[in-house]
């Protein structure tokens, strides 16, 4: 018999909602589009936060990260409807858009790179587009993890729903480690500190 999940009461009210974007279902687990889910899973494991409760169509977990109250979330709406889950969840938690940290894949970055931004356009990403639509603003921090561009002649959708090659595994792991660190810095020190620490100089001019 399955034991019901008991919500872990946070030691303090959550100050941040950390949302990893992806698609639900085992068939999508290791795809490029699900990097956000995987970073949230790492945050959950490292901080002993259970993410087994469903709230507002997300798998969520309550806990602390560097002694700051947080909620981890993985929307179960599929990528292009992410805002239908995260926006109501943020309202329930009484958190502002700037208190939401979104982790997502980015085709404009090569595998192994990450980029931190305090706001910006969707840049063609359907998950971010949905969030902007339902939050009514693009002013929320995001940590974008590079998944590279598709090979010539391949479709974007096939690329992001495909899995990483063997030669990409180690750079991906390093990038996810940095993404976890970047989220921690945003929570404790703020998004500007994370940008200064994790963004390369050549990224400074882009807001997408």
Secondary structure as GFF3:
##gff-version 3
##sequence-region A 1 208
A	DSSP	beta_strand	16	20	.	.	.	ID=ss1
A	DSSP	three_ten_helix	26	28	.	.	.	ID=ss2
A	DSSP	three_ten_helix	32	34	.	.	.	ID=ss3
A	DSSP	alpha_helix	35	46	.	.	.	ID=ss4
A	DSSP	beta_strand	53	55	.	.	.	ID=ss5
A	DSSP	beta_strand	58	65	.	.	.	ID=ss6
A	DSSP	beta_strand	68	75	.	.	.	ID=ss7
A	DSSP	three_ten_helix	79	81	.	.	.	ID=ss8
A	DSSP	alpha_helix	83	92	.	.	.	ID=ss9
A	DSSP	three_ten_helix	97	99	.	.	.	ID=ss10
A	DSSP	beta_strand	100	106	.	.	.	ID=ss11
A	DSSP	beta_strand	114	117	.	.	.	ID=ss12
A	DSSP	alpha_helix	126	135	.	.	.	ID=ss13
A	DSSP	beta_strand	141	146	.	.	.	ID=ss14
A	DSSP	alpha_helix	156	160	.	.	.	ID=ss15
A	DSSP	three_ten_helix	166	168	.	.	.	ID=ss16
A	DSSP	alpha_helix	169	189	.	.	.	ID=ss17
A	DSSP	alpha_helix	191	198	.	.	.	ID=ss18
A	DSSP	three_ten_helix	201	203	.	.	.	ID=ss19
###
